């Protein structure tokens, strides 16, 4: 009788183990925000912040929401118009998605790094970079993120994304980077 019980336990555990290996994984955290653009190609459209990779065609994500290429959280650079610190409408959903993530993960910190292009004095560009980072911070705090989770830093023109001297390069340099 004892051998029969052990045999049945072994068979039951084997079936459970085998079934666990063939099942599909859980959908993952409920706070994942996905967006599919229907675009074909690779990369992020700098002006709209929209994901355009083949992965954005509706594939499910099972890992950390910050690493999901289909999520708005994958976009971690907010671009600005010349001499402006207001966040464009095309970036507001991205900032809100990051705010939602931070509000539901109070142990996570983010550094908002403000940048400017080379036009203007060093002091002006440091102030503009700070104003841009604070604009992102304000929206995040309005969405429930704790002040202790956010660090604001301005680099002004000192850490350029592009070193060319034309409008394309300047547009890349007018930004706030979200560093987790």
NURO-782849 format. One line per field, with one value per atom (N, C-alpha, C): residue number from 1; x, y, z; atom name. Coordinates in steps of 0.05 Angstrom, whole numbers, plus 5000, padded with zeros to 4 digits. Layout:
BEGIN
pos <- NUM  ... $
u <- X  ... $
v <- Y  ... $
w <- Z  ... $
site <- CA  ... $
This chain:
BEGIN
pos <- 1  1  1  2  2  2  3  3  3  4  4  4  5  5  5  6  6  6  7  7  7  8  8  8  9  9  9  10  10  10  11  11  11  12  12  12  13  13  13  14  14  14  15  15  15  16  16  16  17  17  17  18  18  18  19  19  19  20  20  20  21  21  21  22  22  22  23  23  23  24  24  24  25  25  25  26  26  26  27  27  27  28  28  28  29  29  29  30  30  30  31  31  31  32  32  32  33  33  33  34  34  34  35  35  35  36  36  36  37  37  37  38  38  38  39  39  39  40  40  40  41  41  41  42  42  42  43  43  43  44  44  44  45  45  45  46  46  46  47  47  47  48  48  48  49  49  49  50  50  50  51  51  51  52  52  52  53  53  53  54  54  54  55  55  55  56  56  56  57  57  57  58  58  58  59  59  59  60  60  60  61  61  61  62  62  62  63  63  63  64  64  64  65  65  65  66  66  66  67  67  67  68  68  68  69  69  69  70  70  70  71  71  71  72  72  72  73  73  73  74  74  74  75  75  75  76  76  76  77  77  77  78  78  78  79  79  79  80  80  80  81  81  81  82  82  82  83  83  83  84  84  84  85  85  85  86  86  86  87  87  87  88  88  88  89  89  89  90  90  90  91  91  91  92  92  92  93  93  93  94  94  94  95  95  95  96  96  96  97  97  97  98  98  98  99  99  99  100  100  100  101  101  101  102  102  102  103  103  103  104  104  104  105  105  105  106  106  106  107  107  107  108  108  108  109  109  109  110  110  110  111  111  111  112  112  112  113  113  113  114  114  114  115  115  115  116  116  116  117  117  117  118  118  118  119  119  119  120  120  120  121  121  121  122  122  122  123  123  123  124  124  124  125  125  125  126  126  126  127  127  127  128  128  128  129  129  129  130  130  130  131  131  131  132  132  132  133  133  133  134  134  134  135  135  135  136  136  136  137  137  137  138  138  138  139  139  139  140  140  140  141  141  141  142  142  142  143  143  143  144  144  144  145  145  145  146  146  146  147  147  147  148  148  148  149  149  149  150  150  150  151  151  151  152  152  152  153  153  153  154  154  154  155  155  155  156  156  156  157  157  157  158  158  158  159  159  159  160  160  160  161  161  161  162  162  162  163  163  163  164  164  164  165  165  165  166  166  166  167  167  167  168  168  168  169  169  169  170  170  170  171  171  171  172  172  172  173  173  173  174  174  174  175  175  175  176  176  176  177  177  177  178  178  178  179  179  179  180  180  180 $
u <- 5016  5000  5017  5038  5056  5069  5077  5089  5069  5044  5023  5018  5018  5014  5038  5062  5086  5085  5077  5076  5055  5032  5012  5021  5035  5045  5066  5083  5104  5090  5070  5056  5042  5029  5015  5034  5056  5076  5088  5092  5103  5083  5058  5037  5036  5037  5036  5060  5083  5108  5107  5098  5096  5076  5053  5032  5043  5059  5070  5090  5104  5123  5110  5085  5072  5052  5047  5027  5039  5021  5030  5034  5052  5057  5034  5032  5012  5015  4995  4996  5014  5022  5041  5026  5040  5028  5005  4985  4961  4967  4989  4994  5010  5013  5028  5010  5020  5006  5018  5001  5012  5000  5015  5006  5017  4999  5007  5002  5022  5019  5012  5016  5011  5033  5054  5076  5095  5109  5129  5156  5176  5203  5214  5236  5250  5253  5253  5261  5237  5243  5223  5222  5199  5195  5200  5222  5230  5208  5194  5175  5149  5140  5115  5120  5144  5150  5137  5125  5111  5131  5125  5142  5135  5155  5151  5164  5171  5184  5164  5173  5156  5143  5157  5147  5122  5117  5093  5068  5070  5047  5028  5028  5009  5020  5046  5058  5054  5050  5046  5073  5074  5099  5095  5115  5112  5133  5150  5171  5165  5187  5185  5173  5152  5139  5158  5180  5199  5215  5216  5230  5213  5187  5168  5170  5179  5182  5155  5133  5107  5094  5106  5094  5103  5086  5094  5118  5123  5146  5172  5171  5196  5207  5190  5199  5208  5234  5245  5257  5251  5260  5237  5234  5213  5226  5218  5230  5214  5227  5215  5220  5203  5206  5228  5238  5258  5249  5266  5262  5236  5226  5201  5206  5190  5191  5164  5145  5119  5120  5107  5107  5086  5094  5076  5055  5032  5010  5019  5037  5045  5061  5070  5086  5071  5047  5033  5025  5016  5009  5034  5056  5081  5088  5087  5093  5073  5048  5028  5032  5041  5046  5069  5090  5112  5103  5085  5075  5058  5042  5026  5044  5065  5084  5097  5106  5119  5100  5076  5056  5049  5050  5043  5068  5092  5117  5132  5123  5135  5164  5175  5203  5221  5210  5226  5231  5256  5264  5269  5265  5271  5286  5306  5321  5312  5303  5295  5318  5331  5354  5345  5346  5338  5362  5357  5378  5368  5387  5380  5400  5393  5413  5434  5453  5476  5470  5446  5440  5432  5442  5437  5461  5461  5484  5484  5506  5508  5487  5485  5466  5437  5431  5404  5397  5415  5410  5407  5422  5419  5391  5382  5356  5334  5338  5318  5316  5339  5339  5324  5329  5315  5285  5277  5249  5235  5249  5238  5234  5255  5253  5231  5228  5207  5179  5177  5151  5142  5161  5155  5149  5164  5160  5132  5124  5097  5075  5076  5055  5056  5080  5082  5071  5077  5067  5037  5026  4997  4983  4998  4987  4992  5003  5006  5033  5054  5081  5091  5105  5116  5140  5144  5166  5193  5193  5217  5226  5209  5216  5229  5229  5239  5263  5283  5307  5309  5311  5313  5342  5353  5380  5380  5395  5397  5426  5430  5456  5458  5437  5438  5447  5467  5478  5501  5509  5534  5535  5512  5511  5494  5505  5490  5486  5463  5457  5469  5472  5484  5501  5525  5544  5544  5526  5524  5512  5514  5504  5482  5460  5437  5411  5389  5363  5358  5365  5361  5376  5401  5417  5405  5398  5387  5361  5345  5319  5325  5346  5353  5363  5375  5387  5367  5344  5323  5305  5313  5300  5301  5284  5287  5289  5309  5313  5303  5288  5279  5298  5312  5332  5323  5317  5308  5332 $
v <- 4976  5000  5025  5025  5048  5054  5033  5037  5048  5041  5050  5080  5089  5117  5134  5125  5138  5139  5118  5117  5138  5140  5159  5188  5193  5219  5227  5208  5213  5219  5203  5208  5235  5241  5267  5290  5289  5310  5312  5290  5290  5304  5298  5310  5340  5348  5377  5391  5379  5391  5393  5372  5372  5393  5395  5415  5443  5447  5473  5482  5462  5469  5476  5466  5471  5493  5505  5526  5553  5571  5598  5614  5633  5650  5668  5678  5697  5722  5738  5763  5784  5781  5800  5822  5842  5863  5877  5884  5897  5926  5938  5966  5971  5951  5955  5970  5992  6007  6000  5990  5983  6002  6005  6022  6009  6006  5996  6017  6024  6045  6035  6009  5999  6006  6019  6027  6004  6004  5984  5997  5983  5993  5991  6005  6003  6031  6033  6058  6073  6097  6115  6141  6149  6174  6197  6212  6233  6254  6262  6283  6274  6249  6240  6223  6211  6193  6166  6161  6136  6113  6090  6067  6058  6052  6043  6016  6001  5975  5954  5932  5910  5898  5902  5892  5907  5930  5945  5936  5914  5904  5887  5890  5876  5852  5848  5827  5832  5810  5813  5814  5828  5831  5818  5803  5789  5797  5817  5825  5851  5864  5890  5911  5925  5945  5966  5972  5992  5981  5955  5944  5936  5940  5932  5952  5942  5960  5969  5956  5964  5985  5991  6009  6038  6056  6084  6088  6070  6072  6068  6057  6053  6080  6100  6126  6141  6148  6161  6188  6199  6225  6242  6265  6284  6308  6314  6335  6361  6383  6409  6427  6446  6466  6486  6501  6521  6541  6545  6565  6560  6535  6529  6508  6510  6490  6476  6482  6469  6443  6423  6396  6395  6386  6383  6362  6365  6346  6317  6314  6287  6273  6287  6275  6272  6283  6283  6255  6238  6211  6195  6201  6188  6196  6221  6231  6219  6218  6207  6177  6162  6134  6130  6146  6145  6152  6172  6180  6158  6145  6122  6100  6094  6073  6081  6106  6115  6115  6124  6125  6097  6077  6050  6035  6047  6035  6056  6061  6082  6079  6055  6050  6058  6064  6070  6101  6108  6136  6142  6167  6176  6202  6204  6229  6242  6267  6282  6300  6294  6309  6329  6355  6375  6384  6388  6395  6418  6432  6453  6452  6465  6466  6487  6490  6508  6538  6545  6573  6585  6608  6621  6618  6634  6633  6608  6601  6577  6579  6602  6605  6603  6615  6613  6584  6569  6542  6524  6529  6514  6519  6544  6551  6538  6538  6527  6497  6483  6455  6448  6464  6460  6465  6485  6491  6468  6456  6433  6409  6403  6381  6386  6410  6417  6415  6420  6417  6387  6369  6341  6333  6343  6338  6347  6370  6381  6362  6352  6334  6308  6298  6273  6276  6298  6303  6307  6319  6323  6296  6276  6249  6231  6242  6226  6216  6224  6215  6232  6218  6231  6248  6271  6289  6274  6256  6241  6222  6216  6197  6211  6238  6253  6270  6268  6285  6301  6327  6344  6354  6351  6360  6374  6396  6409  6409  6401  6401  6423  6437  6458  6447  6460  6451  6432  6426  6411  6382  6369  6341  6338  6346  6346  6318  6313  6287  6287  6311  6314  6339  6337  6359  6375  6370  6385  6413  6431  6458  6464  6449  6453  6447  6453  6450  6421  6401  6373  6367  6375  6370  6385  6410  6426  6414  6403  6391  6366  6351  6328  6337  6360  6370  6383  6391  6404  6382  6372  6348  6346  6328  6318  6288  6277  6248  6237  6215  6202  6179  6180  6160  6146  6120  6104  6092 $
w <- 5000  5000  5000  5016  5018  4991  4976  4949  4930  4932  4915  4919  4944  4950  4939  4943  4933  4903  4890  4861  4851  4864  4856  4861  4883  4888  4867  4860  4839  4812  4805  4780  4780  4802  4804  4802  4816  4814  4786  4773  4745  4726  4729  4712  4717  4742  4749  4738  4741  4731  4700  4687  4658  4649  4662  4655  4659  4680  4685  4664  4652  4631  4605  4600  4575  4576  4599  4600  4592  4585  4578  4603  4603  4627  4633  4658  4665  4648  4647  4631  4643  4668  4680  4696  4704  4721  4707  4722  4711  4704  4715  4710  4684  4667  4643  4623  4612  4592  4565  4546  4520  4499  4478  4456  4430  4411  4385  4364  4348  4329  4301  4296  4270  4250  4259  4241  4237  4215  4209  4210  4220  4222  4249  4254  4280  4292  4318  4331  4342  4351  4363  4346  4339  4324  4344  4340  4360  4364  4343  4346  4360  4356  4368  4392  4395  4417  4413  4389  4384  4378  4389  4383  4355  4339  4312  4306  4327  4322  4316  4304  4298  4323  4346  4372  4380  4369  4376  4361  4348  4333  4349  4376  4392  4408  4408  4423  4453  4468  4497  4511  4534  4549  4577  4586  4611  4632  4626  4644  4658  4666  4680  4661  4670  4652  4641  4655  4645  4621  4618  4596  4572  4574  4553  4530  4506  4483  4472  4480  4470  4488  4510  4530  4526  4535  4535  4553  4572  4590  4576  4552  4537  4526  4524  4515  4540  4541  4565  4558  4535  4528  4519  4531  4524  4510  4486  4470  4472  4469  4472  4447  4443  4422  4430  4411  4416  4438  4458  4479  4494  4496  4510  4532  4553  4574  4578  4561  4563  4548  4559  4548  4526  4502  4480  4484  4472  4475  4468  4449  4441  4462  4483  4504  4531  4533  4558  4567  4548  4556  4565  4553  4561  4590  4596  4623  4643  4635  4653  4658  4637  4641  4661  4658  4677  4705  4707  4733  4746  4730  4740  4750  4735  4743  4770  4772  4796  4820  4816  4837  4848  4831  4839  4848  4845  4854  4871  4895  4911  4918  4915  4921  4897  4874  4850  4849  4842  4839  4810  4802  4775  4776  4759  4756  4730  4732  4708  4700  4678  4669  4647  4653  4634  4617  4591  4571  4553  4541  4522  4499  4477  4455  4461  4443  4448  4446  4436  4433  4460  4466  4492  4509  4531  4549  4565  4577  4594  4617  4630  4652  4643  4620  4610  4604  4591  4584  4608  4629  4654  4666  4666  4675  4658  4632  4614  4618  4621  4626  4652  4672  4698  4695  4680  4676  4661  4642  4627  4646  4662  4680  4701  4710  4730  4718  4692  4678  4679  4674  4675  4704  4723  4751  4760  4752  4759  4751  4726  4717  4733  4738  4754  4782  4794  4822  4822  4801  4799  4795  4785  4780  4804  4826  4850  4857  4843  4849  4873  4890  4914  4906  4919  4914  4920  4939  4946  4924  4905  4883  4860  4860  4836  4843  4827  4829  4803  4805  4781  4779  4755  4749  4722  4719  4694  4684  4660  4647  4627  4622  4602  4575  4564  4538  4541  4565  4571  4561  4560  4552  4527  4505  4480  4470  4459  4446  4418  4406  4379  4380  4368  4368  4343  4325  4300  4306  4287  4291  4271  4273  4255  4270  4258  4271  4280  4264  4272  4298  4300  4324  4348  4344  4365  4376  4358  4366  4384  4378  4395  4422  4424  4449  4467  4457  4474  4486  4510  4520  4550  4561  4588  4586  4599  4600  4626  4626  4650  4656  4678  4685  4710  4707  4731  4744 $
site <- N  CA  C  N  CA  C  N  CA  C  N  CA  C  N  CA  C  N  CA  C  N  CA  C  N  CA  C  N  CA  C  N  CA  C  N  CA  C  N  CA  C  N  CA  C  N  CA  C  N  CA  C  N  CA  C  N  CA  C  N  CA  C  N  CA  C  N  CA  C  N  CA  C  N  CA  C  N  CA  C  N  CA  C  N  CA  C  N  CA  C  N  CA  C  N  CA  C  N  CA  C  N  CA  C  N  CA  C  N  CA  C  N  CA  C  N  CA  C  N  CA  C  N  CA  C  N  CA  C  N  CA  C  N  CA  C  N  CA  C  N  CA  C  N  CA  C  N  CA  C  N  CA  C  N  CA  C  N  CA  C  N  CA  C  N  CA  C  N  CA  C  N  CA  C  N  CA  C  N  CA  C  N  CA  C  N  CA  C  N  CA  C  N  CA  C  N  CA  C  N  CA  C  N  CA  C  N  CA  C  N  CA  C  N  CA  C  N  CA  C  N  CA  C  N  CA  C  N  CA  C  N  CA  C  N  CA  C  N  CA  C  N  CA  C  N  CA  C  N  CA  C  N  CA  C  N  CA  C  N  CA  C  N  CA  C  N  CA  C  N  CA  C  N  CA  C  N  CA  C  N  CA  C  N  CA  C  N  CA  C  N  CA  C  N  CA  C  N  CA  C  N  CA  C  N  CA  C  N  CA  C  N  CA  C  N  CA  C  N  CA  C  N  CA  C  N  CA  C  N  CA  C  N  CA  C  N  CA  C  N  CA  C  N  CA  C  N  CA  C  N  CA  C  N  CA  C  N  CA  C  N  CA  C  N  CA  C  N  CA  C  N  CA  C  N  CA  C  N  CA  C  N  CA  C  N  CA  C  N  CA  C  N  CA  C  N  CA  C  N  CA  C  N  CA  C  N  CA  C  N  CA  C  N  CA  C  N  CA  C  N  CA  C  N  CA  C  N  CA  C  N  CA  C  N  CA  C  N  CA  C  N  CA  C  N  CA  C  N  CA  C  N  CA  C  N  CA  C  N  CA  C  N  CA  C  N  CA  C  N  CA  C  N  CA  C  N  CA  C  N  CA  C  N  CA  C  N  CA  C  N  CA  C  N  CA  C  N  CA  C  N  CA  C  N  CA  C  N  CA  C  N  CA  C  N  CA  C  N  CA  C  N  CA  C  N  CA  C  N  CA  C  N  CA  C  N  CA  C  N  CA  C  N  CA  C  N  CA  C  N  CA  C  N  CA  C  N  CA  C  N  CA  C  N  CA  C  N  CA  C  N  CA  C  N  CA  C  N  CA  C  N  CA  C  N  CA  C  N  CA  C  N  CA  C  N  CA  C  N  CA  C  N  CA  C  N  CA  C  N  CA  C  N  CA  C  N  CA  C  N  CA  C  N  CA  C  N  CA  C $
